[in-house]
Amino acid sequence: MMKVTNAAELKQWLDAGEAVVVDVREDSEWAEGHIAGAVHIPLATVKFDALPVFAGKKLVMQCRSGGRSGKACQILQQQKPDLDVYNLAGGIMGWQQAGLPVTV
């Protein structure tokens, strides 16, 4: 089931070591700045077998505004119907609007 989280909640999870973020934007977007610790897997290459190890942690997909990461969630759930995966509402734009930092 695809769930949704927001920037503030994700920040809490990351601070507590409870989440893994997968950034599905293109290479040029990733290079402009991303959430520290995020793993980069462009949407075109998203598949369950490509995911980083996330056992025991929340899996959060993220893009620019939330659209592509929602598609990534759908792709993953087609491959693993019982997968719990979160979409970051507002994407990295929402993250930055919440005053949270990005790294290059």
N, CA, C and O atoms as a GROMACS GRO file, in nm:
protein
  416
    1MET      N    1   0.084  -0.119   0.000
    1MET     CA    2   0.000   0.000   0.000
    1MET      C    3   0.088   0.125   0.000
    1MET      O    4   0.180   0.136   0.080
    2MET      N    5   0.059   0.217  -0.090
    2MET     CA    6   0.136   0.342  -0.092
    2MET      C    7   0.083   0.434   0.017
    2MET      O    8  -0.037   0.461   0.027
    3LYS      N    9   0.175   0.481   0.097
    3LYS     CA   10   0.142   0.576   0.202
    3LYS      C   11   0.209   0.708   0.166
    3LYS      O   12   0.293   0.714   0.077
    4VAL      N   13   0.170   0.813   0.235
    4VAL     CA   14   0.226   0.946   0.209
    4VAL      C   15   0.284   0.999   0.339
    4VAL      O   16   0.227   0.981   0.447
    5THR      N   17   0.397   1.063   0.328
    5THR     CA   18   0.457   1.131   0.442
    5THR      C   19   0.490   1.274   0.401
    5THR      O   20   0.488   1.308   0.282
    6ASN      N   21   0.521   1.356   0.498
    6ASN     CA   22   0.558   1.494   0.468
    6ASN      C   23   0.701   1.519   0.513
    6ASN      O   24   0.763   1.433   0.577
    7ALA      N   25   0.753   1.635   0.480
    7ALA     CA   26   0.893   1.667   0.507
    7ALA      C   27   0.927   1.659   0.656
    7ALA      O   28   1.030   1.604   0.694
    8ALA      N   29   0.841   1.713   0.741
    8ALA     CA   30   0.870   1.714   0.885
    8ALA      C   31   0.877   1.573   0.941
    8ALA      O   32   0.966   1.540   1.019
    9GLU      N   33   0.782   1.489   0.900
    9GLU     CA   34   0.781   1.350   0.948
    9GLU      C   35   0.904   1.275   0.897
    9GLU      O   36   0.968   1.201   0.972
   10LEU      N   37   0.937   1.293   0.770
   10LEU     CA   38   1.054   1.227   0.713
   10LEU      C   39   1.180   1.270   0.785
   10LEU      O   40   1.267   1.187   0.814
   11LYS      N   41   1.192   1.398   0.815
   11LYS     CA   42   1.310   1.448   0.888
   11LYS      C   43   1.324   1.376   1.022
   11LYS      O   44   1.434   1.338   1.061
   12GLN      N   45   1.214   1.357   1.092
   12GLN     CA   46   1.216   1.284   1.221
   12GLN      C   47   1.264   1.141   1.200
   12GLN      O   48   1.347   1.091   1.275
   13TRP      N   49   1.210   1.076   1.098
   13TRP     CA   50   1.250   0.938   1.069
   13TRP      C   51   1.398   0.929   1.037
   13TRP      O   52   1.468   0.841   1.088
   14LEU      N   53   1.448   1.021   0.953
   14LEU     CA   54   1.589   1.019   0.916
   14LEU      C   55   1.678   1.044   1.037
   14LEU      O   56   1.780   0.976   1.054
   15ASP      N   57   1.641   1.140   1.120
   15ASP     CA   58   1.719   1.169   1.240
   15ASP      C   59   1.727   1.049   1.333
   15ASP      O   60   1.827   1.030   1.402
   16ALA      N   61   1.620   0.969   1.333
   16ALA     CA   62   1.615   0.851   1.420
   16ALA      C   63   1.670   0.726   1.350
   16ALA      O   64   1.673   0.618   1.409
   17GLY      N   65   1.714   0.739   1.225
   17GLY     CA   66   1.766   0.624   1.151
   17GLY      C   67   1.659   0.524   1.113
   17GLY      O   68   1.686   0.405   1.100
   18GLU      N   69   1.535   0.574   1.094
   18GLU     CA   70   1.421   0.486   1.069
   18GLU      C   71   1.375   0.483   0.924
   18GLU      O   72   1.274   0.418   0.894
   19ALA      N   73   1.444   0.551   0.833
   19ALA     CA   74   1.396   0.558   0.694
   19ALA      C   75   1.512   0.556   0.596
   19ALA      O   76   1.625   0.595   0.626
   20VAL      N   77   1.480   0.507   0.476
   20VAL     CA   78   1.571   0.512   0.362
   20VAL      C   79   1.498   0.590   0.253
   20VAL      O   80   1.384   0.559   0.220
   21VAL      N   81   1.564   0.692   0.197
   21VAL     CA   82   1.504   0.775   0.092
   21VAL      C   83   1.564   0.737  -0.043
   21VAL      O   84   1.686   0.727  -0.058
   22VAL      N   85   1.476   0.716  -0.141
   22VAL     CA   86   1.520   0.691  -0.278
   22VAL      C   87   1.472   0.809  -0.363
   22VAL      O   88   1.352   0.835  -0.374
   23ASP      N   89   1.568   0.879  -0.423
   23ASP     CA   90   1.542   0.995  -0.508
   23ASP      C   91   1.533   0.945  -0.652
   23ASP      O   92   1.630   0.892  -0.705
   24VAL      N   93   1.415   0.961  -0.715
   24VAL     CA   94   1.393   0.906  -0.849
   24VAL      C   95   1.407   1.011  -0.960
   24VAL      O   96   1.367   0.986  -1.074
   25ARG      N   97   1.462   1.128  -0.927
   25ARG     CA   98   1.479   1.232  -1.028
   25ARG      C   99   1.593   1.196  -1.125
   25ARG      O  100   1.667   1.100  -1.103
   26GLU      N  101   1.606   1.275  -1.230
   26GLU     CA  102   1.712   1.254  -1.328
   26GLU      C  103   1.847   1.299  -1.272
   26GLU      O  104   1.854   1.371  -1.172
   27ASP      N  105   1.953   1.255  -1.338
   27ASP     CA  106   2.089   1.284  -1.291
   27ASP      C  107   2.114   1.434  -1.271
   27ASP      O  108   2.174   1.474  -1.172
   28SER      N  109   2.068   1.516  -1.366
   28SER     CA  110   2.093   1.661  -1.356
   28SER      C  111   2.021   1.721  -1.236
   28SER      O  112   2.074   1.812  -1.171
   29GLU      N  113   1.902   1.672  -1.206
   29GLU     CA  114   1.828   1.722  -1.090
   29GLU      C  115   1.898   1.681  -0.960
   29GLU      O  116   1.911   1.760  -0.868
   30TRP      N  117   1.942   1.556  -0.956
   30TRP     CA  118   2.014   1.504  -0.839
   30TRP      C  119   2.137   1.589  -0.811
   30TRP      O  120   2.166   1.622  -0.696
   31ALA      N  121   2.210   1.625  -0.919
   31ALA     CA  122   2.333   1.702  -0.904
   31ALA      C  123   2.308   1.842  -0.849
   31ALA      O  124   2.397   1.902  -0.789
   32GLU      N  125   2.187   1.895  -0.869
   32GLU     CA  126   2.154   2.029  -0.819
   32GLU      C  127   2.132   2.030  -0.668
   32GLU      O  128   2.137   2.136  -0.606
   33GLY      N  129   2.109   1.915  -0.609
   33GLY     CA  130   2.090   1.906  -0.464
   33GLY      C  131   1.992   1.796  -0.430
   33GLY      O  132   1.894   1.774  -0.500
   34HIS      N  133   2.020   1.727  -0.320
   34HIS     CA  134   1.936   1.616  -0.277
   34HIS      C  135   1.940   1.605  -0.124
   34HIS      O  136   2.022   1.666  -0.057
   35ILE      N  137   1.849   1.525  -0.073
   35ILE     CA  138   1.843   1.502   0.072
   35ILE      C  139   1.965   1.419   0.112
   35ILE      O  140   1.994   1.316   0.051
   36ALA      N  141   2.034   1.464   0.214
   36ALA     CA  142   2.154   1.392   0.260
   36ALA      C  143   2.120   1.247   0.292
   36ALA      O  144   2.022   1.218   0.361
   37GLY      N  145   2.201   1.156   0.241
   37GLY     CA  146   2.182   1.014   0.266
   37GLY      C  147   2.088   0.945   0.169
   37GLY      O  148   2.075   0.823   0.172
   38ALA      N  149   2.022   1.022   0.082
   38ALA     CA  150   1.932   0.961  -0.015
   38ALA      C  151   2.010   0.877  -0.116
   38ALA      O  152   2.128   0.902  -0.142
   39VAL      N  153   1.942   0.777  -0.171
   39VAL     CA  154   1.999   0.693  -0.275
   39VAL      C  155   1.936   0.735  -0.407
   39VAL      O  156   1.815   0.755  -0.414
   40HIS      N  157   2.017   0.749  -0.512
   40HIS     CA  158   1.968   0.796  -0.641
   40HIS      C  159   1.940   0.679  -0.734
   40HIS      O  160   2.032   0.606  -0.773
   41ILE      N  161   1.812   0.660  -0.769
   41ILE     CA  162   1.772   0.561  -0.867
   41ILE      C  163   1.670   0.629  -0.959
   41ILE      O  164   1.553   0.640  -0.922
   42PRO      N  165   1.713   0.676  -1.077
   42PRO     CA  166   1.619   0.745  -1.166
   42PRO      C  167   1.494   0.660  -1.195
   42PRO      O  168   1.501   0.537  -1.201
   43LEU      N  169   1.381   0.727  -1.212
   43LEU     CA  170   1.253   0.658  -1.229
   43LEU      C  171   1.259   0.550  -1.336
   43LEU      O  172   1.202   0.442  -1.317
   44ALA      N  173   1.326   0.576  -1.447
   44ALA     CA  174   1.332   0.479  -1.557
   44ALA      C  175   1.398   0.347  -1.516
   44ALA      O  176   1.379   0.245  -1.582
   45THR      N  177   1.476   0.348  -1.407
   45THR     CA  178   1.546   0.227  -1.365
   45THR      C  179   1.495   0.173  -1.232
   45THR      O  180   1.556   0.082  -1.175
   46VAL      N  181   1.385   0.227  -1.182
   46VAL     CA  182   1.331   0.182  -1.054
   46VAL      C  183   1.276   0.040  -1.066
   46VAL      O  184   1.193   0.010  -1.152
   47LYS      N  185   1.326  -0.046  -0.980
   47LYS     CA  186   1.272  -0.182  -0.966
   47LYS      C  187   1.310  -0.231  -0.827
   47LYS      O  188   1.406  -0.183  -0.768
   48PHE      N  189   1.236  -0.326  -0.778
   48PHE     CA  190   1.256  -0.372  -0.641
   48PHE      C  191   1.400  -0.418  -0.618
   48PHE      O  192   1.460  -0.388  -0.516
   49ASP      N  193   1.454  -0.493  -0.715
   49ASP     CA  194   1.589  -0.548  -0.700
   49ASP      C  195   1.698  -0.441  -0.697
   49ASP      O  196   1.810  -0.469  -0.655
   50ALA      N  197   1.667  -0.319  -0.741
   50ALA     CA  198   1.766  -0.211  -0.742
   50ALA      C  199   1.767  -0.131  -0.612
   50ALA      O  200   1.855  -0.047  -0.591
   51LEU      N  201   1.670  -0.157  -0.525
   51LEU     CA  202   1.658  -0.078  -0.402
   51LEU      C  203   1.772  -0.105  -0.305
   51LEU      O  204   1.826  -0.216  -0.302
   52PRO      N  205   1.810  -0.005  -0.227
   52PRO     CA  206   1.909  -0.029  -0.122
   52PRO      C  207   1.846  -0.115  -0.012
   52PRO      O  208   1.724  -0.129  -0.005
   53VAL      N  209   1.929  -0.170   0.072
   53VAL     CA  210   1.879  -0.248   0.186
   53VAL      C  211   1.799  -0.153   0.277
   53VAL      O  212   1.849  -0.049   0.319
   54PHE      N  213   1.676  -0.192   0.307
   54PHE     CA  214   1.594  -0.107   0.393
   54PHE      C  215   1.522  -0.188   0.500
   54PHE      O  216   1.429  -0.138   0.563
   55ALA      N  217   1.563  -0.310   0.521
   55ALA     CA  218   1.498  -0.397   0.619
   55ALA      C  219   1.486  -0.327   0.754
   55ALA      O  220   1.585  -0.277   0.808
   56GLY      N  221   1.366  -0.326   0.806
   56GLY     CA  222   1.342  -0.264   0.936
   56GLY      C  223   1.326  -0.114   0.931
   56GLY      O  224   1.307  -0.050   1.034
   57LYS      N  225   1.334  -0.056   0.812
   57LYS     CA  226   1.320   0.089   0.798
   57LYS      C  227   1.206   0.120   0.701
   57LYS      O  228   1.164   0.034   0.624
   58LYS      N  229   1.158   0.242   0.708
   58LYS     CA  230   1.055   0.289   0.615
   58LYS      C  231   1.121   0.323   0.482
   58LYS      O  232   1.226   0.387   0.480
   59LEU      N  233   1.059   0.282   0.373
   59LEU     CA  234   1.109   0.311   0.239
   59LEU      C  235   1.032   0.430   0.186
   59LEU      O  236   0.909   0.425   0.173
   60VAL      N  237   1.103   0.539   0.154
   60VAL     CA  238   1.040   0.663   0.109
   60VAL      C  239   1.092   0.700  -0.029
   60VAL      O  240   1.212   0.712  -0.050
   61MET      N  241   1.000   0.716  -0.124
   61MET     CA  242   1.035   0.758  -0.258
   61MET      C  243   1.017   0.909  -0.267
   61MET      O  244   0.925   0.966  -0.209
   62GLN      N  245   1.108   0.976  -0.342
   62GLN     CA  246   1.107   1.122  -0.349
   62GLN      C  247   1.149   1.167  -0.488
   62GLN      O  248   1.237   1.108  -0.550
   63CYS      N  249   1.083   1.274  -0.537
   63CYS     CA  250   1.121   1.336  -0.664
   63CYS      C  251   1.118   1.487  -0.646
   63CYS      O  252   1.146   1.537  -0.536
   64ARG      N  253   1.085   1.560  -0.751
   64ARG     CA  254   1.082   1.707  -0.741
   64ARG      C  255   0.959   1.754  -0.664
   64ARG      O  256   0.969   1.834  -0.572
   65SER      N  257   0.840   1.702  -0.703
   65SER     CA  258   0.717   1.752  -0.641
   65SER      C  259   0.623   1.643  -0.592
   65SER      O  260   0.520   1.673  -0.532
   66GLY      N  261   0.655   1.516  -0.618
   66GLY     CA  262   0.572   1.406  -0.569
   66GLY      C  263   0.508   1.321  -0.676
   66GLY      O  264   0.458   1.213  -0.646
   67GLY      N  265   0.507   1.366  -0.801
   67GLY     CA  266   0.443   1.291  -0.909
   67GLY      C  267   0.520   1.168  -0.952
   67GLY      O  268   0.465   1.057  -0.954
   68ARG      N  269   0.646   1.185  -0.986
   68ARG     CA  270   0.727   1.071  -1.030
   68ARG      C  271   0.751   0.971  -0.918
   68ARG      O  272   0.754   0.850  -0.941
   69SER      N  273   0.767   1.021  -0.798
   69SER     CA  274   0.787   0.928  -0.686
   69SER      C  275   0.661   0.847  -0.660
   69SER      O  276   0.670   0.732  -0.617
   70GLY      N  277   0.544   0.906  -0.685
   70GLY     CA  278   0.420   0.829  -0.676
   70GLY      C  279   0.417   0.718  -0.778
   70GLY      O  280   0.372   0.608  -0.749
   71LYS      N  281   0.465   0.746  -0.899
   71LYS     CA  282   0.474   0.643  -1.003
   71LYS      C  283   0.571   0.534  -0.961
   71LYS      O  284   0.546   0.416  -0.983
   72ALA      N  285   0.682   0.576  -0.900
   72ALA     CA  286   0.781   0.478  -0.852
   72ALA      C  287   0.718   0.386  -0.748
   72ALA      O  288   0.744   0.266  -0.749
   73CYS      N  289   0.638   0.441  -0.659
   73CYS     CA  290   0.568   0.360  -0.559
   73CYS      C  291   0.479   0.257  -0.628
   73CYS      O  292   0.476   0.140  -0.588
   74GLN      N  293   0.407   0.299  -0.731
   74GLN     CA  294   0.319   0.209  -0.804
   74GLN      C  295   0.397   0.098  -0.873
   74GLN      O  296   0.356  -0.018  -0.869
   75ILE      N  297   0.509   0.132  -0.935
   75ILE     CA  298   0.594   0.033  -1.001
   75ILE      C  299   0.640  -0.072  -0.900
   75ILE      O  300   0.632  -0.192  -0.926
   76LEU      N  301   0.687  -0.026  -0.786
   76LEU     CA  302   0.737  -0.119  -0.683
   76LEU      C  303   0.625  -0.207  -0.629
   76LEU      O  304   0.647  -0.325  -0.602
   77GLN      N  305   0.506  -0.150  -0.614
   77GLN     CA  306   0.396  -0.229  -0.560
   77GLN      C  307   0.341  -0.328  -0.661
   77GLN      O  308   0.280  -0.428  -0.623
   78GLN      N  309   0.361  -0.303  -0.790
   78GLN     CA  310   0.324  -0.402  -0.890
   78GLN      C  311   0.417  -0.523  -0.878
   78GLN      O  312   0.375  -0.637  -0.899
   79GLN      N  313   0.544  -0.498  -0.844
   79GLN     CA  314   0.642  -0.605  -0.829
   79GLN      C  315   0.628  -0.676  -0.695
   79GLN      O  316   0.648  -0.797  -0.686
   80LYS      N  317   0.594  -0.601  -0.592
   80LYS     CA  318   0.581  -0.655  -0.455
   80LYS      C  319   0.454  -0.598  -0.394
   80LYS      O  320   0.460  -0.496  -0.324
   81PRO      N  321   0.338  -0.661  -0.419
   81PRO     CA  322   0.210  -0.604  -0.375
   81PRO      C  323   0.199  -0.576  -0.225
   81PRO      O  324   0.122  -0.490  -0.184
   82ASP      N  325   0.274  -0.647  -0.144
   82ASP     CA  326   0.265  -0.628   0.002
   82ASP      C  327   0.366  -0.525   0.053
   82ASP      O  328   0.379  -0.506   0.174
   83LEU      N  329   0.438  -0.459  -0.036
   83LEU     CA  330   0.541  -0.363   0.003
   83LEU      C  331   0.479  -0.237   0.062
   83LEU      O  332   0.389  -0.176   0.004
   84ASP      N  333   0.529  -0.199   0.179
   84ASP     CA  334   0.492  -0.070   0.238
   84ASP      C  335   0.592   0.032   0.187
   84ASP      O  336   0.712   0.022   0.213
   85VAL      N  337   0.542   0.130   0.115
   85VAL     CA  338   0.630   0.233   0.060
   85VAL      C  339   0.561   0.369   0.074
   85VAL      O  340   0.440   0.381   0.056
   86TYR      N  341   0.640   0.469   0.105
   86TYR     CA  342   0.588   0.604   0.127
   86TYR      C  343   0.629   0.695   0.012
   86TYR      O  344   0.738   0.682  -0.044
   87ASN      N  345   0.540   0.788  -0.023
   87ASN     CA  346   0.570   0.893  -0.118
   87ASN      C  347   0.586   1.023  -0.040
   87ASN      O  348   0.502   1.057   0.043
   88LEU      N  349   0.695   1.095  -0.066
   88LEU     CA  350   0.716   1.223   0.002
   88LEU      C  351   0.630   1.329  -0.064
   88LEU      O  352   0.656   1.370  -0.177
   89ALA      N  353   0.527   1.373   0.005
   89ALA     CA  354   0.437   1.477  -0.046
   89ALA      C  355   0.515   1.604  -0.074
   89ALA      O  356   0.590   1.651   0.012
   90GLY      N  357   0.499   1.658  -0.194
   90GLY     CA  358   0.568   1.782  -0.229
   90GLY      C  359   0.711   1.761  -0.275
   90GLY      O  360   0.775   1.857  -0.319
   91GLY      N  361   0.762   1.639  -0.266
   91GLY     CA  362   0.897   1.609  -0.312
   91GLY      C  363   1.002   1.696  -0.247
   91GLY      O  364   0.984   1.746  -0.135
   92ILE      N  365   1.112   1.714  -0.318
   92ILE     CA  366   1.222   1.793  -0.262
   92ILE      C  367   1.182   1.940  -0.252
   92ILE      O  368   1.237   2.013  -0.170
   93MET      N  369   1.088   1.983  -0.334
   93MET     CA  370   1.039   2.122  -0.322
   93MET      C  371   0.971   2.141  -0.186
   93MET      O  372   0.993   2.243  -0.120
   94GLY      N  373   0.890   2.046  -0.146
   94GLY     CA  374   0.825   2.053  -0.015
   94GLY      C  375   0.927   2.046   0.098
   94GLY      O  376   0.912   2.112   0.200
   95TRP      N  377   1.029   1.964   0.078
   95TRP     CA  378   1.138   1.952   0.176
   95TRP      C  379   1.206   2.087   0.196
   95TRP      O  380   1.229   2.131   0.309
   96GLN      N  381   1.238   2.152   0.085
   96GLN     CA  382   1.306   2.282   0.093
   96GLN      C  383   1.212   2.391   0.145
   96GLN      O  384   1.256   2.479   0.219
   97GLN      N  385   1.085   2.385   0.108
   97GLN     CA  386   0.989   2.484   0.158
   97GLN      C  387   0.971   2.472   0.310
   97GLN      O  388   0.934   2.568   0.376
   98ALA      N  389   0.998   2.353   0.362
   98ALA     CA  390   0.989   2.332   0.507
   98ALA      C  391   1.117   2.380   0.576
   98ALA      O  392   1.131   2.368   0.698
   99GLY      N  393   1.210   2.435   0.498
   99GLY     CA  394   1.332   2.489   0.556
   99GLY      C  395   1.439   2.384   0.581
   99GLY      O  396   1.533   2.409   0.657
  100LEU      N  397   1.426   2.268   0.518
  100LEU     CA  398   1.519   2.160   0.542
  100LEU      C  399   1.630   2.163   0.436
  100LEU      O  400   1.606   2.203   0.322
  101PRO      N  401   1.750   2.119   0.474
  101PRO     CA  402   1.866   2.135   0.386
  101PRO      C  403   1.877   2.026   0.279
  101PRO      O  404   1.826   1.915   0.294
  102VAL      N  405   1.946   2.064   0.171
  102VAL     CA  406   1.986   1.967   0.069
  102VAL      C  407   2.137   1.972   0.059
  102VAL      O  408   2.200   2.070   0.099
  103THR      N  409   2.193   1.866   0.005
  103THR     CA  410   2.337   1.859  -0.014
  103THR      C  411   2.364   1.838  -0.163
  103THR      O  412   2.276   1.795  -0.237
  104VAL      N  413   2.484   1.869  -0.206
  104VAL     CA  414   2.520   1.855  -0.347
  104VAL      C  415   2.617   1.741  -0.364
  104VAL      O  416   2.660   1.712  -0.476
   0.00000   0.00000   0.00000
